[in-house]
């Protein structure tokens, strides 16, 4: 039998991606990574402040629990599809202790493979092709990805400095209010670092209930508030669970970005839909990781307090150095980002390119987060204080703020 493969490189056979795949948004920051890696490969000492990846390790007691749990034969089997009850009970207890929010672990908590997974799943669960999603601008680009996969549409809510980087619901058109079925919010905010008061969430609940819009509060930076202020949870607003959910992740709170542990919390119907979709896509997280995550949530939170203190100290060191070179901006009240205005004569991309080329400092151009991000760059507080100060000194030598 002739088993020779007669196909040639010029064969007509081709693999074409599905149309829905072609509609995915371009990963803007992949270009930034390439530029940074090019400079590093050329032997330059780049201070990379463009990233959003925690730079310190997971606390030791959490790592030790994973090491111990990995030897448990129970966790070598498939986990329950919706995750272990002990982990859902742990997140419910953490929310009760931190925010006074009561959650039913079995009906109001879903375990996610990191917060990003939930953000991308939600539009597929709630939106039909042509439905509308309200999205913050500037905002986390992966909101766009889930909407694209649902073949839905977006209407952008401008986040402006003179409105505290909060969306102005009164400025949304009546047509968009009638069409919208889902809305993303994110405070402490990426990229602007703004925080939201409880009154804003109370207004949000009223707005969402009136127009039949499900609220998705991205609380990824929920533990990171400065100057003695704990960020407010959307679920603290009366009626919040009736209109939406919150998405929480251990990535930032416990430096567990690579562990991929997150939760969706709140409205029982939405939680049920998330679990149903995930039943078709996954078996739940490795049990050892779930055990370690429960330890993170239920043991002493001193490590979180230390982490917040570290970021606040870095923030203060950076802004003192920026003030010295004349780059004026408001200190962030939360998250581990800084949102800085671009000097005259530059766009966010041209400034980012200049800082990388001439100062060997990488920052993220604001336009990568949306139209209203133009005019700003985002810096991460994800390097030690001396490196943040050195970055400011290098930038100062360019004379941009003289």
C-alpha positions as CSV (number, residue, x, y, z in Angstrom):
1,X,0.0,0.0,0.0
2,X,1.4,3.4,-0.9
3,X,1.5,5.5,2.2
4,X,3.5,8.4,0.7
5,X,2.1,11.8,1.4
6,X,1.5,13.3,-2.1
7,X,0.6,16.7,-0.8
8,X,3.1,19.5,-1.7
9,X,3.7,22.8,0.0
10,X,1.7,24.4,-2.9
11,X,-1.3,22.2,-2.1
12,X,-4.7,24.0,-2.2
13,X,-5.4,22.6,1.3
14,X,-5.6,25.5,3.8
15,X,-6.7,26.0,7.4
16,X,-8.8,29.0,7.9
17,X,-9.8,30.3,11.3
18,X,-13.5,30.8,12.1
19,X,-15.0,34.2,11.4
20,X,-15.5,34.8,15.1
21,X,-11.7,34.3,15.6
22,X,-10.9,36.9,13.0
23,X,-13.1,39.4,14.9
24,X,-11.0,39.2,18.1
25,X,-9.3,42.5,19.1
26,X,-5.6,43.0,18.5
27,X,-3.5,42.4,21.5
28,X,-2.1,45.9,21.7
29,X,0.4,45.2,24.5
30,X,2.0,42.4,22.6
31,X,3.7,45.1,20.6
32,X,5.0,46.8,23.7
33,X,6.4,43.5,25.0
34,X,8.3,43.0,21.7
35,X,9.8,46.5,21.9
36,X,10.9,45.9,25.5
37,X,12.4,42.5,24.7
38,X,14.3,44.0,21.7
39,X,15.9,46.6,24.0
40,X,16.8,44.0,26.5
41,X,18.2,41.7,23.9
42,X,20.4,44.5,22.7
43,X,22.0,44.6,26.2
44,X,20.2,47.6,27.6
45,X,19.1,47.9,31.3
46,X,15.4,48.5,30.9
47,X,13.2,49.5,33.8
48,X,9.9,47.9,32.9
49,X,7.0,49.9,34.4
50,X,4.6,48.9,31.6
51,X,3.7,45.5,33.1
52,X,0.8,44.5,35.4
53,X,2.5,41.4,36.8
54,X,3.3,41.4,40.6
55,X,7.0,41.3,41.1
56,X,7.2,39.7,44.6
57,X,6.6,36.0,45.4
58,X,3.5,34.3,46.8
59,X,3.7,34.3,50.7
60,X,5.5,31.3,52.0
61,X,2.6,29.8,54.0
62,X,0.5,29.6,50.9
63,X,3.3,27.9,48.9
64,X,3.8,25.4,51.8
65,X,0.1,24.5,51.8
66,X,0.3,23.7,48.0
67,X,3.4,21.6,48.6
68,X,1.6,19.6,51.3
69,X,-1.7,19.4,49.4
70,X,0.0,18.1,46.3
71,X,0.7,14.8,48.2
72,X,-3.0,14.3,49.0
73,X,-4.3,11.5,46.8
74,X,-7.8,13.0,46.9
75,X,-6.5,15.9,44.8
76,X,-5.0,13.6,42.2
77,X,-8.6,12.8,41.1
78,X,-11.0,15.1,39.3
79,X,-12.1,18.0,41.4
80,X,-15.9,18.6,41.8
81,X,-16.9,20.5,38.7
82,X,-18.0,23.6,40.6
83,X,-15.0,23.3,43.0
84,X,-14.6,22.3,46.6
85,X,-17.1,23.7,49.1
86,X,-14.3,24.6,51.5
87,X,-12.9,27.1,49.0
88,X,-16.3,28.7,48.3
89,X,-16.9,28.9,52.1
90,X,-13.4,30.6,52.5
91,X,-14.2,33.4,50.0
92,X,-17.6,33.9,51.6
93,X,-16.0,34.3,55.0
94,X,-13.4,36.7,53.6
95,X,-16.1,38.9,52.1
96,X,-18.1,38.8,55.3
97,X,-15.0,39.8,57.4
98,X,-13.7,42.5,54.9
99,X,-16.9,44.0,53.5
100,X,-19.8,42.8,55.7
101,X,-21.3,41.1,52.6
102,X,-23.2,37.9,53.2
103,X,-22.8,35.3,50.4
104,X,-24.3,31.8,50.1
105,X,-21.2,29.7,49.2
106,X,-23.1,27.2,47.1
107,X,-25.3,29.5,45.1
108,X,-23.6,32.9,45.1
109,X,-19.9,31.9,44.5
110,X,-18.4,30.4,41.4
111,X,-14.7,29.4,41.2
112,X,-12.9,30.8,38.1
113,X,-9.6,30.0,36.4
114,X,-8.4,33.5,37.2
115,X,-10.5,36.6,37.0
116,X,-9.9,37.1,33.3
117,X,-11.7,33.9,32.5
118,X,-14.9,35.2,34.1
119,X,-14.6,38.5,32.3
120,X,-14.5,36.7,29.0
121,X,-17.2,34.2,29.9
122,X,-19.8,36.7,31.0
123,X,-20.6,38.2,27.6
124,X,-21.0,34.7,26.1
125,X,-23.4,33.8,28.9
126,X,-25.5,37.0,28.8
127,X,-25.3,38.5,25.3
128,X,-26.8,37.4,22.0
129,X,-25.3,38.6,18.7
130,X,-26.0,42.2,18.3
131,X,-26.7,42.9,22.0
132,X,-25.0,45.8,23.6
133,X,-22.4,45.9,26.4
134,X,-21.4,49.1,28.2
135,X,-17.6,49.2,28.6
136,X,-15.4,51.7,30.4
137,X,-12.9,53.8,28.3
138,X,-10.1,53.6,29.2
139,X,-10.5,50.1,30.5
140,X,-9.0,46.6,30.6
141,X,-8.8,45.4,27.0
142,X,-10.0,41.9,27.7
143,X,-13.5,43.2,28.3
144,X,-13.5,43.6,24.5
145,X,-12.5,40.0,23.9
146,X,-15.5,38.5,25.6
147,X,-17.9,40.8,23.7
148,X,-16.2,39.9,20.4
149,X,-16.6,36.2,21.1
150,X,-20.3,36.7,21.8
151,X,-20.6,38.6,18.5
152,X,-22.1,41.5,20.5
153,X,-21.5,45.2,20.3
154,X,-19.9,47.7,22.7
155,X,-20.7,51.3,23.7
156,X,-17.9,53.0,25.5
157,X,-18.4,55.0,28.7
158,X,-15.8,57.8,28.9
159,X,-13.8,57.9,32.2
160,X,-12.8,61.5,32.5
161,X,-10.6,63.2,35.2
162,X,-13.1,65.9,35.9
163,X,-15.7,63.2,36.8
164,X,-13.3,61.2,39.0
165,X,-12.8,58.7,36.3
166,X,-16.3,57.4,37.0
167,X,-18.8,56.9,34.2
168,X,-21.5,59.5,33.9
169,X,-24.8,57.5,33.5
170,X,-26.7,60.7,32.5
171,X,-24.6,61.0,29.4
172,X,-25.5,57.6,28.0
173,X,-28.0,57.8,25.2
174,X,-31.5,56.6,25.7
175,X,-30.9,54.1,22.8
176,X,-27.9,52.6,24.5
177,X,-29.7,52.4,27.8
178,X,-32.5,50.5,26.2
179,X,-30.2,48.1,24.3
180,X,-27.6,47.4,26.9
181,X,-27.7,44.1,28.7
182,X,-24.3,44.1,30.4
183,X,-22.0,46.7,31.9
184,X,-18.4,46.3,33.1
185,X,-17.0,48.4,35.9
186,X,-13.5,48.3,37.5
187,X,-12.5,50.0,40.8
188,X,-9.8,50.4,41.9
189,X,-9.4,51.1,38.3
190,X,-7.0,49.8,35.7
191,X,-5.5,51.9,34.2
192,X,-6.5,55.2,35.9
193,X,-6.0,53.9,39.5
194,X,-9.2,55.7,40.6
195,X,-11.4,54.3,43.4
196,X,-15.2,54.5,43.7
197,X,-17.3,55.6,46.7
198,X,-20.3,53.6,47.9
199,X,-22.6,56.3,46.6
200,X,-21.5,55.5,43.1
201,X,-22.4,51.9,43.5
202,X,-25.7,52.9,44.9
203,X,-26.4,55.0,41.8
204,X,-25.2,52.0,39.7
205,X,-27.7,49.6,41.3
206,X,-30.5,52.1,40.7
207,X,-29.4,52.7,37.1
208,X,-29.0,48.9,36.3
209,X,-32.3,48.0,37.9
210,X,-34.2,50.7,35.9
211,X,-32.7,49.6,32.6
212,X,-32.4,45.9,33.0
213,X,-28.6,45.9,32.8
214,X,-26.4,43.2,34.5
215,X,-23.5,44.8,36.3
216,X,-20.1,43.1,36.3
217,X,-17.8,44.7,38.9
218,X,-14.1,43.8,38.2
219,X,-12.6,44.0,41.7
220,X,-9.2,42.6,40.8
221,X,-7.4,45.3,42.8
222,X,-9.9,45.3,45.7
223,X,-7.3,44.8,48.4
224,X,-5.1,47.7,47.2
225,X,-6.2,50.9,48.8
226,X,-3.9,53.6,50.2
227,X,-3.8,56.2,52.9
228,X,-5.8,54.0,55.3
229,X,-8.8,53.5,53.0
230,X,-10.1,50.1,52.0
231,X,-11.7,50.1,48.5
232,X,-15.4,49.6,48.5
233,X,-17.0,46.5,47.0
234,X,-19.9,46.8,44.6
235,X,-21.7,44.1,46.7
236,X,-21.8,46.5,49.7
237,X,-24.4,48.6,47.9
238,X,-28.0,47.6,48.8
239,X,-29.6,45.6,46.0
240,X,-26.3,44.8,44.3
241,X,-26.8,41.1,44.2
242,X,-30.2,41.6,42.5
243,X,-28.5,43.3,39.5
244,X,-25.1,41.9,39.2
245,X,-21.9,40.1,40.3
246,X,-18.4,41.0,41.3
247,X,-15.2,39.3,40.1
248,X,-12.4,38.8,42.5
249,X,-8.9,37.3,42.0
250,X,-6.1,36.2,44.3
251,X,-3.6,37.4,41.7
252,X,-3.0,40.8,43.2
253,X,-4.0,40.3,46.8
254,X,-1.7,37.4,47.4
255,X,0.8,37.7,44.5
256,X,-0.8,34.6,43.0
257,X,-1.0,35.7,39.4
258,X,0.4,32.5,38.0
259,X,-1.9,30.3,40.1
260,X,-5.0,31.3,38.2
261,X,-7.6,31.5,41.0
262,X,-10.6,33.8,40.9
263,X,-14.2,34.0,41.9
264,X,-17.5,35.3,40.6
265,X,-19.7,36.5,43.5
266,X,-23.3,37.7,43.8
267,X,-26.4,37.1,41.7
268,X,-27.4,33.4,42.0
269,X,-28.8,33.2,38.4
270,X,-25.6,34.6,36.9
271,X,-23.5,32.3,39.1
272,X,-25.5,29.3,38.0
273,X,-25.0,30.2,34.3
274,X,-21.2,30.6,34.8
275,X,-21.1,27.1,36.4
276,X,-23.1,25.7,33.6
277,X,-20.7,27.1,30.9
278,X,-17.7,25.9,32.9
279,X,-19.2,22.4,33.2
280,X,-19.0,22.2,29.4
281,X,-15.4,23.6,29.3
282,X,-13.5,22.5,32.3
283,X,-13.1,20.3,35.3
284,X,-12.4,22.6,38.3
285,X,-9.0,23.8,39.5
286,X,-6.4,21.3,40.9
287,X,-7.5,20.5,44.4
288,X,-4.1,21.4,45.8
289,X,-4.4,24.9,44.5
290,X,-7.9,25.2,45.9
291,X,-6.5,24.1,49.3
292,X,-3.7,26.7,49.1
293,X,-6.2,29.4,48.0
294,X,-8.4,28.6,51.0
295,X,-5.4,29.0,53.3
296,X,-4.6,32.4,51.8
297,X,-8.2,33.5,52.4
298,X,-8.6,32.2,56.0
299,X,-5.2,32.6,57.6
300,X,-3.7,35.9,58.9
301,X,-4.0,38.8,56.4
302,X,-0.8,40.3,57.6
303,X,0.8,39.5,54.3
304,X,-1.8,41.6,52.5
305,X,-1.3,44.5,54.8
306,X,2.5,44.3,54.2
307,X,1.9,44.2,50.4
308,X,-0.4,47.3,50.5
309,X,2.2,49.0,52.6
310,X,4.9,48.2,50.1
311,X,2.9,49.5,47.2
312,X,2.1,52.7,49.1
313,X,5.7,53.3,49.9
314,X,6.7,52.8,46.3
315,X,3.9,55.2,45.2
316,X,5.3,57.8,47.6
317,X,8.8,57.3,46.4
318,X,7.9,57.5,42.8
319,X,5.7,60.6,43.1
320,X,8.4,62.4,45.1
321,X,10.8,61.7,42.3
322,X,8.3,62.7,39.6
323,X,7.7,65.9,41.4
324,X,11.4,66.6,41.4
325,X,11.6,66.4,37.6
326,X,8.4,68.4,37.2
327,X,6.0,65.6,36.1
328,X,2.8,66.6,38.0
329,X,0.0,64.1,38.6
330,X,-2.4,63.1,41.3
331,X,-1.3,60.2,43.5
332,X,-3.3,57.0,43.0
333,X,-5.7,56.0,45.7
334,X,-5.7,52.4,44.8
335,X,-4.4,49.6,42.5
336,X,-0.7,49.3,41.7
337,X,-0.8,51.7,38.8
338,X,0.0,55.3,38.2
339,X,-1.8,57.3,35.5
340,X,0.3,60.2,34.2
341,X,-0.5,63.0,31.7
342,X,1.6,63.1,28.5
343,X,3.5,66.4,28.0
344,X,2.7,68.7,25.2
345,X,3.9,67.7,21.8
346,X,3.5,64.0,22.4
347,X,0.9,61.3,22.1
348,X,0.8,58.4,24.5
349,X,2.6,56.1,22.0
350,X,5.2,58.7,21.0
351,X,6.1,59.3,24.6
352,X,6.2,55.6,25.4
353,X,8.5,55.0,22.4
354,X,10.7,57.9,23.4
355,X,11.1,56.8,27.1
356,X,11.9,53.3,26.0
357,X,14.4,54.4,23.3
358,X,16.2,57.2,25.2
359,X,15.7,56.5,28.9
360,X,15.3,52.7,28.7
361,X,12.1,53.0,30.8
362,X,9.0,51.1,29.6
363,X,5.5,52.5,30.2
364,X,2.2,51.5,28.8
365,X,0.6,54.0,26.3
366,X,-2.9,55.1,27.4
367,X,-4.4,54.7,24.0
368,X,-4.0,50.9,24.4
369,X,-6.8,51.0,26.9
370,X,-9.2,53.0,24.6
371,X,-9.8,56.3,22.9
372,X,-10.1,58.2,26.1
373,X,-6.8,56.8,27.3
374,X,-5.0,59.0,24.8
375,X,-3.0,61.8,26.6
376,X,-1.8,59.5,29.4
377,X,0.6,56.7,30.1
378,X,0.3,54.0,32.8
379,X,3.2,53.1,35.1
380,X,3.2,50.1,37.4
381,X,4.5,50.2,40.9
382,X,6.0,46.8,40.3
383,X,9.7,47.6,40.9
384,X,11.6,48.4,44.1
385,X,11.7,52.0,45.2
386,X,15.3,52.6,44.0
387,X,14.4,51.5,40.5
388,X,11.3,53.7,40.4
389,X,13.4,56.6,41.5
390,X,16.0,55.8,38.9
391,X,13.3,55.6,36.3
392,X,12.2,59.1,37.2
393,X,15.8,60.4,37.1
394,X,16.4,58.9,33.6
395,X,13.1,60.5,32.4
396,X,14.1,63.8,34.0
397,X,17.3,64.0,31.9
398,X,15.2,64.1,28.7
399,X,14.0,67.6,29.7
400,X,10.4,66.9,28.9
401,X,9.1,68.8,31.9
402,X,11.4,71.7,32.1
